[in-house]
Amino acid sequence: MHRVFDDDGSVTIEAALALSSLVLVAAGIVGAIATMASYIAAVDMAGAAARSHAIGVEYHPAREDAQVSVEENGGLVRASVSVDAPIGTMRSEAVFPAEVGGHE
């Protein structure tokens, strides 16, 4: 018996759907990695801002899109940093003891 296969393009549609799914998954992974990198940057900048203020040195954030606020209360310096990320805004805080005589 001889069978004749009718190619109606279903393989092409399945391949297109599979490829688009792979592209969406890859974009999600890249977005998640970039978001984690923004969070790590926020943690690092918060610590650096708190330390800089505690010793009386002016702090310049590594990223231009970072919002840094620093306040000192009761001998402790608290720095808060917000950084835009592909998935939301990443925020971090750091607390560092103020140096005695660090501010003139």
C-alpha positions in Angstrom: 0.0 0.0 0.0 1.3 3.4 -0.9 0.3 6.4 1.2 0.3 10.0 -0.1 0.9 12.7 2.5 -0.8 16.0 2.1 1.5 18.8 3.4 -0.9 21.6 4.4 1.6 23.7 6.3 0.9 22.4 9.8 4.6 21.7 10.4 5.3 25.4 9.6 2.7 26.6 12.1 3.9 24.3 14.8 7.5 25.5 14.2 6.4 29.1 14.4 4.5 28.6 17.6 7.5 26.7 19.2 9.9 29.4 18.1 7.8 32.2 19.5 7.4 30.3 22.8 11.2 30.0 22.9 11.7 33.7 22.2 9.2 34.6 25.0 11.0 32.3 27.5 14.4 33.8 26.5 13.1 37.3 26.9 11.7 36.5 30.3 15.1 35.0 31.4 17.0 38.1 30.2 14.5 40.4 31.9 14.8 38.4 35.2 18.6 38.5 35.0 18.6 42.3 34.3 16.2 42.8 37.3 18.5 40.8 39.6 21.4 42.8 38.4 19.5 46.0 39.2 18.7 44.6 42.7 22.4 43.8 43.3 23.4 47.3 42.2 20.8 48.8 44.5 22.2 46.8 47.5 25.7 47.8 46.6 24.9 51.5 46.2 22.9 51.6 49.4 25.9 50.3 51.4 28.3 52.6 49.6 26.1 55.6 50.2 25.7 54.9 53.9 29.4 54.3 54.4 30.3 57.5 52.4 27.9 59.6 54.5 29.1 58.0 57.7 32.7 59.1 57.1 31.8 62.4 55.6 32.6 61.8 51.9 30.2 62.8 49.1 28.7 59.9 47.3 28.0 59.7 43.6 25.8 56.8 42.5 27.2 54.4 39.9 24.0 54.6 37.8 22.3 57.8 36.7 18.8 56.3 37.1 19.3 55.6 40.9 17.5 57.7 43.5 19.5 57.9 46.7 18.3 59.3 50.0 20.4 59.5 53.1 19.4 60.4 56.6 21.2 60.3 60.0 19.5 59.6 63.2 20.8 58.5 66.6 24.3 57.9 65.4 23.2 55.7 62.5 23.2 56.6 58.8 20.4 55.0 56.8 20.7 55.1 53.0 17.8 54.2 50.7 18.3 53.5 47.0 15.7 52.9 44.3 16.8 51.7 40.8 14.6 51.2 37.8 14.6 47.6 36.5 12.9 45.8 33.6 10.5 44.2 36.1 9.5 46.9 38.5 11.7 49.1 40.7 14.4 47.6 42.9 14.8 49.1 46.4 17.4 48.6 49.1 18.4 50.1 52.4 21.6 50.0 54.4 22.4 51.2 57.9 25.9 52.2 59.0 27.2 53.7 62.2 28.2 57.3 61.9 31.9 58.0 62.5 32.7 60.3 65.5 34.0 63.5 64.1 33.3 62.4 60.5 31.2 65.4 59.7 32.8 68.8 60.1 
